[in-house]
């Protein structure tokens, strides 16, 4: 997996949320630079856990749909004889 990258718009939105969280929940004001640094840390160190969980969830959905498709194909089978 390559490093997690966000667009400028995504970064700005996330930084705003980080700053708001620190202000609302921790009663601390942090600047945009600090919030972006924290975002980079979480993306690098914790992001892969969320990414891998997403892959596991996607694989589960694909497996369920594959099994379901198998049943649908079985229903199309014509009797012989």
Residue pairs with C-beta under 8 A, 6 or more apart in sequence:
1 48
1 51
3 43
3 44
4 43
4 44
4 47
4 48
4 51
6 14
6 39
6 43
11 36
11 39
14 39
15 32
15 35
15 36
15 39
18 30
18 35
18 38
18 39
19 29
19 30
19 31
19 32
19 35
22 28
22 29
22 30
22 35
23 29
30 38
